[in-house]
Amino acid sequence: MSIGFFIIGGIIFSVYIFFTIYNIYYSGKKQKEENYPNLDESVKNKNGLL
C-alpha cells in the first residue's frame, strides 16, 4: 500500500467526522427549537432582562 491510500483515507475520515459533528449540533439545535419554542423568552423574563 502506498502513502496515497492513507492520505485519501484520512481525508475521507476527516470529512465523515466533520459531518457527524455538524449533524449532532444541528439536530440538537433543531430539537430545542421544536420542543421549546419560547425557551429564550422565558429565560430572559425569569432573569428580568425584559
mmCIF file of the N, C-alpha and C atoms, coordinates in Angstrom:
data_MODEL
# 
_entry.id   MODEL 
# 
loop_
_atom_site.group_PDB 
_atom_site.id 
_atom_site.type_symbol 
_atom_site.label_atom_id 
_atom_site.label_alt_id 
_atom_site.label_comp_id 
_atom_site.label_asym_id 
_atom_site.label_entity_id 
_atom_site.label_seq_id 
_atom_site.pdbx_PDB_ins_code 
_atom_site.Cartn_x 
_atom_site.Cartn_y 
_atom_site.Cartn_z 
_atom_site.occupancy 
_atom_site.B_iso_or_equiv 
_atom_site.pdbx_formal_charge 
_atom_site.auth_seq_id 
_atom_site.auth_comp_id 
_atom_site.auth_asym_id 
_atom_site.auth_atom_id 
_atom_site.pdbx_PDB_model_num 
ATOM 1   N N  . MET A 1 1  ? 0.849   -1.188 0.000  1.00 0.00 ? 1  MET A N  1 
ATOM 2   C CA . MET A 1 1  ? 0.000   0.000  0.000  1.00 0.00 ? 1  MET A CA 1 
ATOM 3   C C  . MET A 1 1  ? 0.884   1.237  0.000  1.00 0.00 ? 1  MET A C  1 
ATOM 4   N N  . SER A 1 2  ? 0.479   2.178  -0.776 1.00 0.00 ? 2  SER A N  1 
ATOM 5   C CA . SER A 1 2  ? 1.273   3.402  -0.817 1.00 0.00 ? 2  SER A CA 1 
ATOM 6   C C  . SER A 1 2  ? 0.714   4.418  0.176  1.00 0.00 ? 2  SER A C  1 
ATOM 7   N N  . ILE A 1 3  ? 1.464   5.451  0.374  1.00 0.00 ? 3  ILE A N  1 
ATOM 8   C CA . ILE A 1 3  ? 1.073   6.514  1.302  1.00 0.00 ? 3  ILE A CA 1 
ATOM 9   C C  . ILE A 1 3  ? -0.170  7.250  0.809  1.00 0.00 ? 3  ILE A C  1 
ATOM 10  N N  . GLY A 1 4  ? -0.423  7.196  -0.483 1.00 0.00 ? 4  GLY A N  1 
ATOM 11  C CA . GLY A 1 4  ? -1.603  7.857  -1.052 1.00 0.00 ? 4  GLY A CA 1 
ATOM 12  C C  . GLY A 1 4  ? -2.904  7.300  -0.503 1.00 0.00 ? 4  GLY A C  1 
ATOM 13  N N  . PHE A 1 5  ? -2.937  5.979  -0.268 1.00 0.00 ? 5  PHE A N  1 
ATOM 14  C CA . PHE A 1 5  ? -4.132  5.370  0.300  1.00 0.00 ? 5  PHE A CA 1 
ATOM 15  C C  . PHE A 1 5  ? -4.410  5.939  1.684  1.00 0.00 ? 5  PHE A C  1 
ATOM 16  N N  . PHE A 1 6  ? -3.382  6.118  2.473  1.00 0.00 ? 6  PHE A N  1 
ATOM 17  C CA . PHE A 1 6  ? -3.563  6.640  3.822  1.00 0.00 ? 6  PHE A CA 1 
ATOM 18  C C  . PHE A 1 6  ? -3.983  8.112  3.801  1.00 0.00 ? 6  PHE A C  1 
ATOM 19  N N  . ILE A 1 7  ? -3.469  8.865  2.875  1.00 0.00 ? 7  ILE A N  1 
ATOM 20  C CA . ILE A 1 7  ? -3.848  10.275 2.762  1.00 0.00 ? 7  ILE A CA 1 
ATOM 21  C C  . ILE A 1 7  ? -5.307  10.403 2.347  1.00 0.00 ? 7  ILE A C  1 
ATOM 22  N N  . ILE A 1 8  ? -5.714  9.667  1.336  1.00 0.00 ? 8  ILE A N  1 
ATOM 23  C CA . ILE A 1 8  ? -7.108  9.704  0.881  1.00 0.00 ? 8  ILE A CA 1 
ATOM 24  C C  . ILE A 1 8  ? -8.045  9.197  1.983  1.00 0.00 ? 8  ILE A C  1 
ATOM 25  N N  . GLY A 1 9  ? -7.658  8.128  2.650  1.00 0.00 ? 9  GLY A N  1 
ATOM 26  C CA . GLY A 1 9  ? -8.454  7.612  3.763  1.00 0.00 ? 9  GLY A CA 1 
ATOM 27  C C  . GLY A 1 9  ? -8.584  8.616  4.888  1.00 0.00 ? 9  GLY A C  1 
ATOM 28  N N  . GLY A 1 10 ? -7.512  9.323  5.186  1.00 0.00 ? 10 GLY A N  1 
ATOM 29  C CA . GLY A 1 10 ? -7.554  10.355 6.223  1.00 0.00 ? 10 GLY A CA 1 
ATOM 30  C C  . GLY A 1 10 ? -8.471  11.502 5.850  1.00 0.00 ? 10 GLY A C  1 
ATOM 31  N N  . ILE A 1 11 ? -8.450  11.882 4.586  1.00 0.00 ? 11 ILE A N  1 
ATOM 32  C CA . ILE A 1 11 ? -9.330  12.957 4.118  1.00 0.00 ? 11 ILE A CA 1 
ATOM 33  C C  . ILE A 1 11 ? -10.796 12.529 4.218  1.00 0.00 ? 11 ILE A C  1 
ATOM 34  N N  . ILE A 1 12 ? -11.093 11.328 3.766  1.00 0.00 ? 12 ILE A N  1 
ATOM 35  C CA . ILE A 1 12 ? -12.464 10.821 3.826  1.00 0.00 ? 12 ILE A CA 1 
ATOM 36  C C  . ILE A 1 12 ? -12.921 10.717 5.282  1.00 0.00 ? 12 ILE A C  1 
ATOM 37  N N  . PHE A 1 13 ? -12.061 10.213 6.163  1.00 0.00 ? 13 PHE A N  1 
ATOM 38  C CA . PHE A 1 13 ? -12.404 10.093 7.570  1.00 0.00 ? 13 PHE A CA 1 
ATOM 39  C C  . PHE A 1 13 ? -12.634 11.471 8.196  1.00 0.00 ? 13 PHE A C  1 
ATOM 40  N N  . SER A 1 14 ? -11.817 12.450 7.858  1.00 0.00 ? 14 SER A N  1 
ATOM 41  C CA . SER A 1 14 ? -11.979 13.798 8.401  1.00 0.00 ? 14 SER A CA 1 
ATOM 42  C C  . SER A 1 14 ? -13.303 14.419 7.968  1.00 0.00 ? 14 SER A C  1 
ATOM 43  N N  . VAL A 1 15 ? -13.660 14.235 6.709  1.00 0.00 ? 15 VAL A N  1 
ATOM 44  C CA . VAL A 1 15 ? -14.941 14.752 6.210  1.00 0.00 ? 15 VAL A CA 1 
ATOM 45  C C  . VAL A 1 15 ? -16.090 14.066 6.930  1.00 0.00 ? 15 VAL A C  1 
ATOM 46  N N  . TYR A 1 16 ? -15.989 12.754 7.127  1.00 0.00 ? 16 TYR A N  1 
ATOM 47  C CA . TYR A 1 16 ? -17.027 11.999 7.836  1.00 0.00 ? 16 TYR A CA 1 
ATOM 48  C C  . TYR A 1 16 ? -17.195 12.514 9.268  1.00 0.00 ? 16 TYR A C  1 
ATOM 49  N N  . ILE A 1 17 ? -16.107 12.711 9.979  1.00 0.00 ? 17 ILE A N  1 
ATOM 50  C CA . ILE A 1 17 ? -16.173 13.212 11.355 1.00 0.00 ? 17 ILE A CA 1 
ATOM 51  C C  . ILE A 1 17 ? -16.765 14.615 11.384 1.00 0.00 ? 17 ILE A C  1 
ATOM 52  N N  . PHE A 1 18 ? -16.386 15.472 10.439 1.00 0.00 ? 18 PHE A N  1 
ATOM 53  C CA . PHE A 1 18 ? -16.921 16.832 10.384 1.00 0.00 ? 18 PHE A CA 1 
ATOM 54  C C  . PHE A 1 18 ? -18.436 16.814 10.234 1.00 0.00 ? 18 PHE A C  1 
ATOM 55  N N  . PHE A 1 19 ? -18.938 16.034 9.278  1.00 0.00 ? 19 PHE A N  1 
ATOM 56  C CA . PHE A 1 19 ? -20.383 15.997 9.054  1.00 0.00 ? 19 PHE A CA 1 
ATOM 57  C C  . PHE A 1 19 ? -21.126 15.312 10.201 1.00 0.00 ? 19 PHE A C  1 
ATOM 58  N N  . THR A 1 20 ? -20.497 14.363 10.878 1.00 0.00 ? 20 THR A N  1 
ATOM 59  C CA . THR A 1 20 ? -21.117 13.738 12.039 1.00 0.00 ? 20 THR A CA 1 
ATOM 60  C C  . THR A 1 20 ? -21.293 14.762 13.162 1.00 0.00 ? 20 THR A C  1 
ATOM 61  N N  . ILE A 1 21 ? -20.272 15.535 13.451 1.00 0.00 ? 21 ILE A N  1 
ATOM 62  C CA . ILE A 1 21 ? -20.353 16.561 14.492 1.00 0.00 ? 21 ILE A CA 1 
ATOM 63  C C  . ILE A 1 21 ? -21.346 17.636 14.086 1.00 0.00 ? 21 ILE A C  1 
ATOM 64  N N  . TYR A 1 22 ? -21.348 18.038 12.810 1.00 0.00 ? 22 TYR A N  1 
ATOM 65  C CA . TYR A 1 22 ? -22.307 19.029 12.330 1.00 0.00 ? 22 TYR A CA 1 
ATOM 66  C C  . TYR A 1 22 ? -23.740 18.522 12.491 1.00 0.00 ? 22 TYR A C  1 
ATOM 67  N N  . ASN A 1 23 ? -23.971 17.255 12.179 1.00 0.00 ? 23 ASN A N  1 
ATOM 68  C CA . ASN A 1 23 ? -25.303 16.678 12.297 1.00 0.00 ? 23 ASN A CA 1 
ATOM 69  C C  . ASN A 1 23 ? -25.765 16.648 13.751 1.00 0.00 ? 23 ASN A C  1 
ATOM 70  N N  . ILE A 1 24 ? -24.885 16.306 14.674 1.00 0.00 ? 24 ILE A N  1 
ATOM 71  C CA . ILE A 1 24 ? -25.236 16.297 16.093 1.00 0.00 ? 24 ILE A CA 1 
ATOM 72  C C  . ILE A 1 24 ? -25.602 17.704 16.556 1.00 0.00 ? 24 ILE A C  1 
ATOM 73  N N  . TYR A 1 25 ? -24.800 18.688 16.168 1.00 0.00 ? 25 TYR A N  1 
ATOM 74  C CA . TYR A 1 25 ? -25.067 20.067 16.564 1.00 0.00 ? 25 TYR A CA 1 
ATOM 75  C C  . TYR A 1 25 ? -26.377 20.565 15.964 1.00 0.00 ? 25 TYR A C  1 
ATOM 76  N N  . TYR A 1 26 ? -26.589 20.337 14.680 1.00 0.00 ? 26 TYR A N  1 
ATOM 77  C CA . TYR A 1 26 ? -27.792 20.817 14.000 1.00 0.00 ? 26 TYR A CA 1 
ATOM 78  C C  . TYR A 1 26 ? -29.039 20.139 14.546 1.00 0.00 ? 26 TYR A C  1 
ATOM 79  N N  . SER A 1 27 ? -28.972 18.836 14.804 1.00 0.00 ? 27 SER A N  1 
ATOM 80  C CA . SER A 1 27 ? -30.130 18.114 15.322 1.00 0.00 ? 27 SER A CA 1 
ATOM 81  C C  . SER A 1 27 ? -30.499 18.590 16.717 1.00 0.00 ? 27 SER A C  1 
ATOM 82  N N  . GLY A 1 28 ? -29.513 18.829 17.545 1.00 0.00 ? 28 GLY A N  1 
ATOM 83  C CA . GLY A 1 28 ? -29.781 19.334 18.890 1.00 0.00 ? 28 GLY A CA 1 
ATOM 84  C C  . GLY A 1 28 ? -30.410 20.709 18.860 1.00 0.00 ? 28 GLY A C  1 
ATOM 85  N N  . LYS A 1 29 ? -29.912 21.559 17.995 1.00 0.00 ? 29 LYS A N  1 
ATOM 86  C CA . LYS A 1 29 ? -30.471 22.909 17.865 1.00 0.00 ? 29 LYS A CA 1 
ATOM 87  C C  . LYS A 1 29 ? -31.903 22.856 17.343 1.00 0.00 ? 29 LYS A C  1 
ATOM 88  N N  . LYS A 1 30 ? -32.144 22.018 16.351 1.00 0.00 ? 30 LYS A N  1 
ATOM 89  C CA . LYS A 1 30 ? -33.478 21.895 15.764 1.00 0.00 ? 30 LYS A CA 1 
ATOM 90  C C  . LYS A 1 30 ? -34.464 21.316 16.772 1.00 0.00 ? 30 LYS A C  1 
ATOM 91  N N  . GLN A 1 31 ? -34.030 20.318 17.525 1.00 0.00 ? 31 GLN A N  1 
ATOM 92  C CA . GLN A 1 31 ? -34.899 19.715 18.523 1.00 0.00 ? 31 GLN A CA 1 
ATOM 93  C C  . GLN A 1 31 ? -35.251 20.715 19.615 1.00 0.00 ? 31 GLN A C  1 
ATOM 94  N N  . LYS A 1 32 ? -34.293 21.528 20.027 1.00 0.00 ? 32 LYS A N  1 
ATOM 95  C CA . LYS A 1 32 ? -34.561 22.538 21.047 1.00 0.00 ? 32 LYS A CA 1 
ATOM 96  C C  . LYS A 1 32 ? -35.569 23.562 20.536 1.00 0.00 ? 32 LYS A C  1 
ATOM 97  N N  . GLU A 1 33 ? -35.456 23.951 19.266 1.00 0.00 ? 33 GLU A N  1 
ATOM 98  C CA . GLU A 1 33 ? -36.397 24.916 18.691 1.00 0.00 ? 33 GLU A CA 1 
ATOM 99  C C  . GLU A 1 33 ? -37.812 24.339 18.607 1.00 0.00 ? 33 GLU A C  1 
ATOM 100 N N  . GLU A 1 34 ? -37.915 23.052 18.243 1.00 0.00 ? 34 GLU A N  1 
ATOM 101 C CA . GLU A 1 34 ? -39.235 22.447 18.079 1.00 0.00 ? 34 GLU A CA 1 
ATOM 102 C C  . GLU A 1 34 ? -39.903 22.154 19.422 1.00 0.00 ? 34 GLU A C  1 
ATOM 103 N N  . ASN A 1 35 ? -39.137 21.712 20.410 1.00 0.00 ? 35 ASN A N  1 
ATOM 104 C CA . ASN A 1 35 ? -39.725 21.311 21.685 1.00 0.00 ? 35 ASN A CA 1 
ATOM 105 C C  . ASN A 1 35 ? -39.898 22.477 22.655 1.00 0.00 ? 35 ASN A C  1 
ATOM 106 N N  . TYR A 1 36 ? -39.039 23.458 22.581 1.00 0.00 ? 36 TYR A N  1 
ATOM 107 C CA . TYR A 1 36 ? -39.094 24.595 23.493 1.00 0.00 ? 36 TYR A CA 1 
ATOM 108 C C  . TYR A 1 36 ? -39.021 25.900 22.701 1.00 0.00 ? 36 TYR A C  1 
ATOM 109 N N  . PRO A 1 37 ? -40.084 26.246 21.970 1.00 0.00 ? 37 PRO A N  1 
ATOM 110 C CA . PRO A 1 37 ? -40.002 27.429 21.096 1.00 0.00 ? 37 PRO A CA 1 
ATOM 111 C C  . PRO A 1 37 ? -39.872 28.745 21.862 1.00 0.00 ? 37 PRO A C  1 
ATOM 112 N N  . ASN A 1 38 ? -40.352 28.804 23.108 1.00 0.00 ? 38 ASN A N  1 
ATOM 113 C CA . ASN A 1 38 ? -40.308 30.056 23.865 1.00 0.00 ? 38 ASN A CA 1 
ATOM 114 C C  . ASN A 1 38 ? -39.264 30.020 24.969 1.00 0.00 ? 38 ASN A C  1 
ATOM 115 N N  . LEU A 1 39 ? -38.306 29.133 24.883 1.00 0.00 ? 39 LEU A N  1 
ATOM 116 C CA . LEU A 1 39 ? -37.317 28.981 25.940 1.00 0.00 ? 39 LEU A CA 1 
ATOM 117 C C  . LEU A 1 39 ? -36.510 30.249 26.142 1.00 0.00 ? 39 LEU A C  1 
ATOM 118 N N  . ASP A 1 40 ? -36.053 30.874 25.061 1.00 0.00 ? 40 ASP A N  1 
ATOM 119 C CA . ASP A 1 40 ? -35.240 32.076 25.189 1.00 0.00 ? 40 ASP A CA 1 
ATOM 120 C C  . ASP A 1 40 ? -36.019 33.203 25.854 1.00 0.00 ? 40 ASP A C  1 
ATOM 121 N N  . GLU A 1 41 ? -37.272 33.372 25.498 1.00 0.00 ? 41 GLU A N  1 
ATOM 122 C CA . GLU A 1 41 ? -38.074 34.436 26.080 1.00 0.00 ? 41 GLU A CA 1 
ATOM 123 C C  . GLU A 1 41 ? -38.326 34.190 27.561 1.00 0.00 ? 41 GLU A C  1 
ATOM 124 N N  . SER A 1 42 ? -38.617 32.948 27.941 1.00 0.00 ? 42 SER A N  1 
ATOM 125 C CA . SER A 1 42 ? -38.898 32.654 29.339 1.00 0.00 ? 42 SER A CA 1 
ATOM 126 C C  . SER A 1 42 ? -37.646 32.816 30.192 1.00 0.00 ? 42 SER A C  1 
ATOM 127 N N  . VAL A 1 43 ? -36.498 32.460 29.662 1.00 0.00 ? 43 VAL A N  1 
ATOM 128 C CA . VAL A 1 43 ? -35.253 32.629 30.400 1.00 0.00 ? 43 VAL A CA 1 
ATOM 129 C C  . VAL A 1 43 ? -34.964 34.116 30.594 1.00 0.00 ? 43 VAL A C  1 
ATOM 130 N N  . LYS A 1 44 ? -35.179 34.900 29.558 1.00 0.00 ? 44 LYS A N  1 
ATOM 131 C CA . LYS A 1 44 ? -34.963 36.345 29.659 1.00 0.00 ? 44 LYS A CA 1 
ATOM 132 C C  . LYS A 1 44 ? -35.938 36.967 30.653 1.00 0.00 ? 44 LYS A C  1 
ATOM 133 N N  . ASN A 1 45 ? -37.198 36.530 30.642 1.00 0.00 ? 45 ASN A N  1 
ATOM 134 C CA . ASN A 1 45 ? -38.185 37.076 31.572 1.00 0.00 ? 45 ASN A CA 1 
ATOM 135 C C  . ASN A 1 45 ? -37.855 36.687 33.002 1.00 0.00 ? 45 ASN A C  1 
ATOM 136 N N  . LYS A 1 46 ? -37.414 35.465 33.191 1.00 0.00 ? 46 LYS A N  1 
ATOM 137 C CA . LYS A 1 46 ? -37.090 34.988 34.543 1.00 0.00 ? 46 LYS A CA 1 
ATOM 138 C C  . LYS A 1 46 ? -35.905 35.769 35.106 1.00 0.00 ? 46 LYS A C  1 
ATOM 139 N N  . ASN A 1 47 ? -34.950 36.105 34.256 1.00 0.00 ? 47 ASN A N  1 
ATOM 140 C CA . ASN A 1 47 ? -33.771 36.825 34.704 1.00 0.00 ? 47 ASN A CA 1 
ATOM 141 C C  . ASN A 1 47 ? -33.998 38.326 34.788 1.00 0.00 ? 47 ASN A C  1 
ATOM 142 N N  . GLY A 1 48 ? -35.180 38.774 34.406 1.00 0.00 ? 48 GLY A N  1 
ATOM 143 C CA . GLY A 1 48 ? -35.503 40.185 34.491 1.00 0.00 ? 48 GLY A CA 1 
ATOM 144 C C  . GLY A 1 48 ? -34.888 41.033 33.393 1.00 0.00 ? 48 GLY A C  1 
ATOM 145 N N  . LEU A 1 49 ? -34.588 40.420 32.288 1.00 0.00 ? 49 LEU A N  1 
ATOM 146 C CA . LEU A 1 49 ? -33.970 41.177 31.206 1.00 0.00 ? 49 LEU A CA 1 
ATOM 147 C C  . LEU A 1 49 ? -34.996 41.879 30.331 1.00 0.00 ? 49 LEU A C  1 
ATOM 148 N N  . LEU A 1 50 ? -36.253 41.430 30.375 1.00 0.00 ? 50 LEU A N  1 
ATOM 149 C CA . LEU A 1 50 ? -37.290 42.068 29.560 1.00 0.00 ? 50 LEU A CA 1 
ATOM 150 C C  . LEU A 1 50 ? -38.272 42.800 30.414 1.00 0.00 ? 50 LEU A C  1 
# 
